[in-house]
Amino acid sequence: MSAAFPALDWVHTANIYEVNLRQYTREGTFDAFCREMPRLRDMGIDVLWFMPITPISVARRLGTLGSYYACSDYTSTNPEFGSVDDFKRLVAEAHGLGLKVMIDWVANHTGWDHKWTTGHPEYYRKNADGAFFDSHGWEDVIDLNYDSSLLRQAMIDAMMFWVSECDIDGFRCDMAMLVPLDFWRTARTQVDNVKKLFWLAECEEINYHDVFDASYTWKFLHRMEAVWKREFAADGLDEVLQYYDRMFPADGFRTYFTSNHDENSHSGSEYERLGDAARAFAVLCCTWNGLPLIYSGQELPNTKRLLFFDKDYIPWTGTCQLHEFYKALLSLRKSNPALRTADPTVTTHRLHSNGLDDRCFVFLRRKDDDEVLVALNLSTDPVLLPAADLLLHGSFRNIFTGEVADLTGMPPVLEAWGYAVLEKKKG
């Protein structure tokens, strides 16, 4: 992360929730989603990331409703969701609850009938025949041309609309690496003059941290999936985490997740991809040195793939079985300084236990006298973690049960695919 763009302090403890507005409620509107915000706030969420809220192109639309990511106008809302004024009210209500609001920004391409295709065709790339095209083979979108200085400023002006008119708090930038980094640098510089925001890049390119606060961790997601499939032992997670520590800036933020809209709709729910390890890996994503990202319905939990181009309402039952599970984890991130992200005064130690590293992943995060111990059993058999091997002592509180135990005399017992999150008792 560049010193030119220091992160806002609240980002260090941010808990992000991705909102799939179309599928979230039967109405699929801004107004209907407002009913859900107090519940999410109680669960410990403080940042709402909305998938694109802009209108969707009709030309070459996929499915009955099309892709959120095929925009037809950057400065208005999808009428299915409501009006710009409706969104303004949502943002104001969210702010009143202590929530931040980010919107998804798709800068690489638009839909085929975006208003620029007729008003400013020079904003687009053309193929050898002089026709619009998409270089990735995505049939419902067409590439923008960042060789055009006019396109660049028009895009920044569109981004500024949502900051100035709606008071948003951040951008999640879709496929950020497909857009030149120097554009993002100019965009952030101009936006910063109006309001400083949180910037999340959907990419794993290290140099994009020169502009962006945070980036993605697909490599780690795929390694978690490989551990579940027994292609790697539990200690195979270390390789990727060490790569992140070695290659990425220490003050950069990484977002960790077990699901998102792409993974759920195209690859399957976390229960398809991570099986019995899904909950243990959710614990890891909420406690490692990063920002946790939770997708719509994971607290239910939703176990089905949601359709991407059609209405497919999340099957809410009135009871979110994992509300308290996530609340315990996300609240701990706020209350214990040892879980503050990208803080040079916080240390993260992988703890090793003789003979168990192929099955267990254990680490300790510490800031001064505050400690959080996280232990995951990524195997089909119960394990006893010897406290002596882990060099731990003193009283710890289990955040899920509230029980306090001296680890010297009572080391953690983990059931198959079990987990423990233990907070050092103060005083």
C-alpha positions in Angstrom: 0.0 0.0 0.0 1.5 3.3 -1.1 2.3 5.9 1.5 0.5 8.3 -0.8 -2.8 6.6 0.1 -2.8 5.7 3.8 -5.7 3.5 4.8 -8.5 4.9 7.0 -8.2 3.7 10.6 -11.5 1.9 10.6 -10.3 -0.4 7.8 -7.9 -2.2 10.3 -10.9 -3.9 12.0 -13.3 -4.0 9.1 -15.8 -6.9 8.7 -17.1 -6.9 5.1 -20.4 -8.4 4.0 -21.2 -8.8 0.3 -24.8 -8.0 -0.6 -26.4 -9.8 -3.6 -29.4 -7.5 -3.6 -31.4 -9.3 -6.3 -31.4 -12.5 -4.4 -31.5 -11.1 -0.8 -35.2 -10.5 -0.5 -38.3 -11.4 -2.4 -38.7 -7.8 -3.4 -35.0 -7.4 -4.3 -35.0 -3.7 -3.5 -33.0 -1.2 -1.5 -36.0 -0.6 0.7 -36.5 -4.3 1.5 -32.8 -4.7 2.3 -32.9 -2.0 4.8 -34.9 -4.3 7.1 -31.9 -6.6 7.2 -29.3 -4.1 8.2 -29.9 -4.1 12.0 -29.5 -7.9 12.1 -26.2 -7.7 10.1 -25.0 -4.9 12.4 -25.8 -7.0 15.4 -23.8 -9.9 13.8 -20.7 -7.7 13.8 -20.8 -6.5 10.2 -19.6 -2.9 9.7 -19.0 -2.7 5.9 -21.7 -3.5 3.3 -20.4 -4.2 -0.2 -23.2 -4.0 -2.8 -22.7 -5.8 -6.0 -23.2 -3.3 -8.9 -26.4 -1.3 -8.4 -26.3 0.3 -11.9 -28.8 -0.6 -14.7 -28.2 -3.8 -16.7 -27.9 -3.8 -20.4 -30.7 -5.5 -22.4 -28.7 -6.1 -25.6 -27.1 -9.6 -25.5 -28.4 -10.1 -21.9 -27.7 -13.4 -20.3 -30.7 -15.1 -18.6 -33.9 -13.2 -17.8 -32.3 -10.5 -15.7 -28.7 -10.3 -17.0 -25.5 -9.8 -15.2 -24.9 -7.1 -12.6 -21.6 -6.6 -14.4 -23.0 -5.5 -17.8 -23.7 -1.9 -17.0 -25.8 0.4 -19.2 -25.4 3.7 -17.3 -22.8 4.4 -14.6 -24.8 7.2 -12.9 -28.2 5.7 -12.3 -29.6 2.6 -10.5 -31.1 -0.6 -11.7 -34.9 0.1 -11.6 -35.5 -3.3 -10.2 -33.6 -2.2 -7.0 -35.1 1.3 -6.7 -34.1 4.8 -7.5 -31.0 6.8 -6.7 -33.0 8.5 -3.9 -33.8 5.1 -2.5 -30.2 4.2 -2.4 -29.3 7.5 -0.7 -31.8 6.7 2.0 -30.3 3.3 2.4 -26.8 4.8 2.8 -28.1 7.3 5.3 -29.8 4.6 7.3 -26.7 2.4 7.2 -24.6 5.3 8.5 -27.1 5.7 11.3 -26.5 2.1 12.3 -22.7 2.5 12.2 -22.3 0.7 8.8 -20.1 1.8 5.9 -21.3 1.3 2.4 -19.2 0.3 -0.6 -20.3 -0.2 -4.2 -19.0 -2.5 -6.8 -17.3 -0.6 -9.7 -16.9 -2.3 -13.1 -14.4 -0.1 -15.0 -13.1 -2.6 -17.6 -16.2 -3.0 -19.7 -19.9 -2.2 -20.1 -22.9 -3.9 -21.6 -23.6 -3.6 -25.3 -26.2 -0.9 -25.0 -24.5 1.4 -22.5 -25.3 5.0 -23.3 -21.7 5.6 -24.3 -21.9 3.1 -27.2 -23.9 5.7 -29.1 -22.9 8.9 -27.3 -19.2 8.2 -27.1 -18.2 5.2 -29.2 -14.6 6.4 -29.1 -14.6 5.3 -25.4 -14.5 1.6 -26.6 -11.9 -0.7 -28.1 -12.6 -1.9 -31.6 -11.5 -5.1 -33.3 -10.0 -5.4 -36.8 -13.4 -4.9 -38.3 -14.1 -1.7 -36.3 -16.7 -3.4 -34.1 -17.0 -3.5 -30.3 -15.7 -6.6 -28.7 -14.6 -8.2 -25.4 -11.0 -9.6 -25.3 -12.0 -12.3 -22.7 -14.8 -13.9 -24.6 -17.5 -12.6 -22.3 -20.5 -12.4 -24.6 -22.6 -9.8 -22.8 -20.0 -7.0 -22.4 -17.5 -5.0 -24.4 -14.1 -3.5 -23.5 -13.5 0.1 -22.7 -10.5 1.9 -24.2 -8.1 3.3 -21.6 -5.9 4.9 -24.2 -8.6 7.6 -24.3 -8.0 10.4 -21.8 -11.6 11.4 -22.3 -12.9 8.0 -21.2 -10.6 8.1 -18.2 -12.1 11.4 -17.0 -15.6 10.3 -17.8 -15.1 7.2 -15.6 -13.8 9.2 -12.7 -16.6 11.7 -13.0 -19.1 8.8 -12.8 -17.3 7.4 -9.7 -17.4 10.9 -8.2 -21.2 11.0 -8.6 -21.7 8.2 -6.1 -19.3 9.8 -3.6 -20.8 13.3 -3.9 -24.5 12.4 -4.3 -24.8 9.3 -2.1 -21.9 9.6 0.4 -20.6 6.1 -0.2 -17.5 4.9 1.8 -15.6 2.7 -0.6 -15.3 1.0 -4.0 -14.8 -2.7 -4.6 -13.2 -2.6 -8.1 -14.1 -5.5 -10.3 -11.2 -7.3 -12.1 -9.1 -4.3 -11.1 -6.0 -5.7 -12.9 -7.6 -5.4 -16.3 -7.6 -1.6 -15.9 -4.3 0.3 -16.0 -2.9 1.0 -12.6 -2.1 4.6 -13.5 -5.9 5.1 -14.1 -6.7 3.9 -10.6 -4.0 6.2 -9.2 -5.5 9.2 -10.9 -9.0 8.1 -9.8 -8.1 7.7 -6.2 -6.2 11.0 -6.1 -9.2 12.9 -7.5 -11.8 11.1 -5.2 -9.6 11.7 -2.2 -10.1 15.4 -2.7 -13.8 14.9 -2.1 -13.8 12.1 0.4 -11.3 9.5 1.6 -12.6 6.0 0.9 -11.7 2.3 1.3 -10.5 0.8 -2.0 -10.7 -3.0 -2.5 -9.2 -4.5 -5.7 -10.5 -7.7 -7.0 -7.0 -9.0 -8.0 -3.9 -10.5 -6.5 -1.4 -8.3 -8.3 1.1 -7.1 -5.8 1.8 -3.7 -7.4 -1.9 -2.8 -7.2 -1.3 -2.2 -3.5 0.5 1.0 -4.7 -3.1 2.4 -5.0 -5.5 0.0 -3.3 -5.9 -0.7 0.4 -6.8 -4.3 0.0 -6.8 -7.2 -2.5 -8.1 -10.7 -2.9 -6.8 -14.1 -1.8 -7.9 -16.6 -4.5 -4.6 -18.5 -4.1 -5.4 -19.2 -0.5 -9.1 -20.1 -1.2 -7.9 -22.7 -3.7 -5.4 -24.0 -1.2 -8.1 -24.4 1.4 -10.1 -26.4 -1.2 -7.1 -28.5 -1.9 -6.6 -29.3 1.8 -10.3 -30.4 2.0 -9.7 -32.7 -1.0 -6.6 -34.1 0.8 -4.4 -32.9 -2.0 -2.4 -31.1 0.7 -2.0 -31.7 4.4 -3.0 -29.0 6.8 0.5 -27.5 6.8 0.1 -26.9 3.1 -1.7 -23.7 4.1 1.6 -22.3 5.3 3.1 -22.1 1.8 0.5 -19.7 0.6 0.5 -17.6 3.7 4.3 -17.3 3.7 4.1 -16.2 0.1 1.7 -13.4 1.1 3.9 -12.4 3.9 7.1 -12.4 1.8 5.7 -10.8 -1.4 3.0 -8.4 -0.4 3.4 -5.2 1.6 3.1 -5.6 5.3 0.8 -2.7 5.6 -1.5 -3.9 2.8 -4.8 -5.7 3.6 -5.8 -9.1 2.2 -9.4 -10.2 2.2 -10.1 -13.8 3.2 -13.3 -15.6 2.3 -14.8 -19.1 1.8 -17.5 -17.8 -0.6 -18.5 -14.9 -2.8 -20.9 -14.3 -5.7 -18.6 -15.9 -8.3 -17.6 -18.9 -6.2 -21.2 -19.6 -5.1 -22.8 -19.4 -8.5 -20.1 -20.9 -10.7 -18.2 -23.3 -8.4 -20.7 -24.1 -5.7 -21.4 -23.1 -2.1 -18.7 -23.4 0.5 -20.2 -26.8 1.5 -19.7 -28.1 -2.0 -16.1 -26.8 -2.2 -14.9 -27.2 1.5 -17.2 -29.9 2.9 -16.9 -30.6 6.6 -14.0 -28.1 6.8 -16.2 -25.1 5.8 -16.8 -23.8 9.3 -13.2 -24.3 10.4 -12.0 -22.4 7.4 -14.5 -19.6 8.1 -12.9 -19.3 11.5 -9.5 -19.0 9.9 -10.7 -16.3 7.5 -12.1 -14.3 10.4 -9.0 -14.5 12.6 -5.9 -14.5 10.4 -4.1 -11.2 9.6 -6.6 -10.0 7.0 -10.1 -8.7 6.5 -13.0 -11.2 6.6 -15.4 -11.2 3.7 -18.8 -12.9 4.3 -21.3 -13.5 1.4 -25.0 -13.1 1.4 -26.7 -16.1 3.2 -23.6 -17.6 4.7 -25.0 -17.0 8.2 -28.2 -19.0 7.3 -26.3 -21.1 6.1 -27.2 -21.1 2.4 -26.0 -24.4 0.9 -27.3 -23.9 -2.7 -25.8 -22.3 -5.7 -27.6 -19.1 -6.5 -28.5 -18.5 -10.1 -26.5 -15.6 -11.5 -28.6 -14.2 -14.3 -32.1 -14.9 -12.9 -34.1 -14.4 -9.7 -33.2 -17.0 -7.1 -34.2 -15.9 -3.7 -32.0 -17.0 -0.7 -34.1 -19.5 1.2 -34.3 -17.6 4.5 -36.1 -19.5 7.3 -36.4 -16.8 9.9 -33.5 -18.3 11.9 -29.8 -17.7 11.0 -28.1 -20.7 12.6 -24.7 -19.2 12.2 -25.5 -15.7 13.4 -24.0 -16.2 16.9 -21.0 -18.1 15.3 -20.1 -15.1 13.2 -21.0 -12.6 15.9 -18.5 -14.2 18.3 -15.8 -14.0 15.7 -16.5 -10.6 14.3 -17.0 -9.1 17.8 -13.7 -10.5 18.8 -12.0 -8.6 15.9 -13.4 -5.4 17.3 -12.7 -6.0 21.0 -9.3 -7.7 21.0 -6.4 -5.6 19.7 -4.5 -8.8 18.8 -6.8 -9.2 15.8 -6.1 -5.8 14.3 -5.2 -6.2 10.7 -2.0 -4.9 9.1 -0.8 -3.5 12.4 3.0 -3.7 12.8 2.6 -4.1 16.6 0.6 -7.3 16.2 2.5 -10.5 15.7 1.2 -13.7 14.2 2.9 -17.0 15.2 2.2 -20.4 13.6 2.4 -22.9 16.5 3.5 -26.4 15.8 2.7 -29.6 17.6 4.8 -32.7 17.1 3.0 -35.2 14.9 -0.1 -33.1 14.3 0.9 -30.5 11.8 -0.4 -32.5 8.9 -3.9 -32.4 10.6 -4.0 -29.3 12.6 -3.5 -25.6 11.9 -2.8 -23.6 15.0 -1.6 -20.0 15.5 -1.4 -17.3 18.1 -1.9 -13.6 17.5 -0.5 -11.2 20.1 -0.4 -7.5 20.8 1.2 -6.6 24.1 -0.7 -8.6 26.7 -3.7 -9.4 24.5 -3.6 -12.9 22.8 -5.9 -14.9 20.6 -5.2 -18.6 20.0 -6.9 -20.3 17.0 -6.8 -24.1 16.6 -8.3 -26.0 13.7 -8.6 -29.7 13.3 -8.6 -30.4 9.5 -9.0 -34.2 9.8 -11.6 -36.8 10.4 -10.3 -37.8 13.8 -10.4 -36.0 17.2 -7.1 -34.6 18.4 -5.6 -33.4 21.7 -3.3 -30.4 21.3 -0.4 -30.7 23.8 -0.1 -27.3 25.4 3.6 -28.0 26.2 4.4 -28.4 22.5 2.6 -25.1 21.8 4.5 -23.3 24.5 1.3 -21.9 25.9 0.3 -21.2 29.5 -2.2 -19.2 31.4 -6.0 -18.8 31.3 -7.9 -18.5 28.0 -11.6 -17.9 27.3 -13.4 -19.9 24.6 -15.2 -17.2 22.6 -18.0 -19.6 21.6 -18.8 -21.1 25.0 -17.5 -18.5 27.4 -15.6 -21.2 29.4 -12.2 -20.2 30.8 -9.5 -22.8 31.2 -5.8 -22.9 32.0 -4.2 -24.4 28.9 -1.3 -25.7 31.0 -3.6 -28.1 32.7 -6.3 -28.5 30.1 -5.1 -28.3 26.5 -7.6 -28.0 23.7 -9.5 -31.1 22.5 -10.7 -30.7 18.9 -13.4 -32.9 17.4 -13.2 -34.0 13.8 -13.2 -30.8 11.7 -13.4 -28.9 14.9 -12.1 -25.5 15.9 -11.3 -23.5 19.0 -10.8 -19.7 19.4 -9.4 -18.9 22.7 -8.8 -15.4 24.1 -6.2 -14.7 26.7 -8.0 -13.8 30.0 -6.9 -10.4 31.2 -6.1 -9.4 34.7 
